[in-house]
Amino acid sequence: MEQKFPHLCSPITLGRTTFRNRMFSAPMGGTDITNDGCIGPKSRAFYELRAKGGAAAVTVSECMVHPETDGSHAYHLDESILNSLACATYAADAISRHGAVASLELSHSGMFAGTYMTDKKKQKNLSQWGPSDTTRWDGVPVKALTKEMMAEIVEAYGHVAGLAKRAGFELLMIHGGHGWLINQFLSPLFNHRTDEYGGSLENRCRFAIEVLKSVREAVGPYFPVEFRMSGAEFVEGGYDLEEGIRIAQMVEPYVDLIHVSAGTYQKTFGITHPSMFTEHGRNVFLAEEIKKHVSKPVATIGGLNDPAQMEEIIASGKADVVYMGRALLADPFLPNKVMANQDEDIVRCLRCFTCMAERASTSTRRCTVNPLIGREDEGDVVYPAPVKKKVLVAGGGPGGIYAAYIAAKRGHQVILCEKEAQCGGILKSEQALPFKYEMYQLSGTYERFARAAGVEIRLHTEVTKEYVEKEAPDALIIGVGSEPLLPPIPGLDGDNVIIVNNYYLEKDKVQDDVVVFGGGLAGCECAVHLGMEGKNVHLVEMRGELAPDANVRHRPLLMAEINKYVTVHTNHKGLRVTGDGIICEDAEGKEVLVPGKTVICALGQRSRSKMVDELLGTAPFVRVIGDAQRVSTITNAVYLGYHAAMDIE
Ligand SMILES: Cc1cc2nc3c(=O)[nH]c(=O)nc-3n(C[C@H](O)[C@H](O)[C@H](O)COP(=O)(O)O)c2cc1C
């Protein structure tokens, strides 16, 4: 078979270990870490699926090396803890039995210990140790590590590295980036020491090098060791790419792979984890530049999910390895699909940050486009149904199409009815927003899966009670979605008003001065897009804050874009719409005009509950999913769609 992406698919040897391709799975946190610091079964299953999906290396996330001074992830490798080594061994084995190399990330979060803890009170009570005495931005005091403590931590890195090797890990990633302890030593922003560990770059690199030497001594000369670093910190007072190059050169003698990421977790979250508002691969240039100055292989990462782009990165010599994080949450089988020339079937990551927000709030996993994430141990196989049934799905939004696809995959006869000319539901409106185009593409991808699985799609077909009676299905899945909320505000039916869901159809009508009515997620994102297009944009919101329902990771990044492009009027109640804008009542009760020749109406959605009520009880099995059940997220719609299909027996 002639491979479409030959460079991406070619093996690479680091130390004496050969990796089957150039696509490595990045560390992505632990979830069900047990109370005594072991890897739980859900985490193990999560890593295993990434290995089955074809990644060449799968990294088990941040193993704390020195819990006495750290508290980042609670996961630790310690032979004095019953089960610790056994759980690590099971995890390494679950990865390597599928042909991937099991890698373990060794980490110390230093002055940001406890960042990931969902119980922030516990975090505040931790002792925070860093290179220097200081007070964190959030007011938490940090104590400088003594040289004795540093020596202990260095030794601990070696000790844990030895245990990791014993457990069956065959690659170690030493985390020296993203603002954690080793990075804190490298960075002039955090490191103000006056001894031989501070000041000159050589001194700032000393701790990193001691750690690497300790690890090397523990694992021997041929075991691959990787150093994860930020190519540049992108914060005032931090180091730039020029220093990043010199850091790479200093650590190069001790490692087999230099992994170039970017930024600091605390300050430049949207750079370290490139958001939907940035281009894919926005950090590749860092690896490319560093690679020119070192002779060891270099890895790159950041918003990569397109095989053609990744192939170009490897083929042109910008990097030797590409790491992916979120792209492999969205589609763990991405590497297998690339290897099999089935790249069109890749389910693309939307960079919506549902994954990271869920971890921040509940320490579990969710992914908008992949309902199995975090629940792999509950079964990742779609088993055939014992009896073939006739399934009718009402509504071709993301939840409905996904439900139809899964039901057909299980062997049922599936008919999906969509009342409009195209499937996609609310996702259709995303096609006009370039930073959300992948969200629009999602429905196309699901639709292709559904058709290939044998779903019969009937467009221009509304499902009524009579229709169900005529079709007589065994199971009915109701995914009829939601409709725009249009309160009786005078002027809202005017010619200058466009419903946000229809913006993609009517965007040519939008004048240069626009006012967006409603500051929820849809209104905010449309306002940002219009601002990016060069329009003069005002945004009216009745509440005191914008997009309160946006997830905790996406929201700050969205607000940063709002600040760039939009004039915001919160605490403004829209009274009437005119040809010149929206007459509002402001916080003082005064009437003011928020100007705009075009008004984009984004006042929310409501479930199509009348349709739902009509269809309830019309088939032996009925399930309501997505917005039809409760106006919510695409994540929820897809998740409920999947399980509705799995429940039809
Ligand atoms: C859910 C999630 C958890 C993460 N946890 C870790 C971690 O434990 N250690 C780490 O070094 N990076 C972690 N990262 C960062 C990723 O390894 C990666 O650097 C980042 O997501 C950018 O890559 P991407 O754009 O391919 O997702 C995490 C990222 C995500 C999405």
The ligand as a Gaussian input file, in Angstrom:
#p B3LYP/6-31G(d) Opt

LIG

0 1
 C       -7.044000      17.213000      29.317000
 C       -5.601000      17.620000      29.264000
 C       -4.746000      17.315000      30.318000
 C       -3.396000      17.666000      30.259000
 N       -2.546000      17.269000      31.254000
 C       -1.212000      17.427000      31.098000
 C       -0.300000      16.839000      32.011000
 O       -0.673000      16.150000      32.952000
 N        1.022000      17.064000      31.802000
 C        1.488000      17.809000      30.780000
 O        2.702000      17.974000      30.643000
 N        0.641000      18.362000      29.883000
 C       -0.672000      18.171000      30.008000
 N       -1.537000      18.679000      29.075000
 C       -0.990000      19.435000      27.946000
 C       -0.799000      18.535000      26.731000
 O        0.173000      17.556000      26.960000
 C       -0.405000      19.358000      25.500000
 O        0.834000      19.948000      25.731000
 C       -1.413000      20.439000      25.144000
 O       -2.735000      19.966000      25.268000
 C       -1.206000      20.964000      23.737000
 O       -1.356000      19.936000      22.816000
 P       -2.707000      19.747000      21.925000
 O       -2.971000      21.052000      21.288000
 O       -2.343000      18.674000      20.965000
 O       -3.788000      19.365000      22.870000
 C       -2.895000      18.369000      29.139000
 C       -3.766000      18.687000      28.107000
 C       -5.086000      18.311000      28.145000
 C       -5.975000      18.638000      26.966000

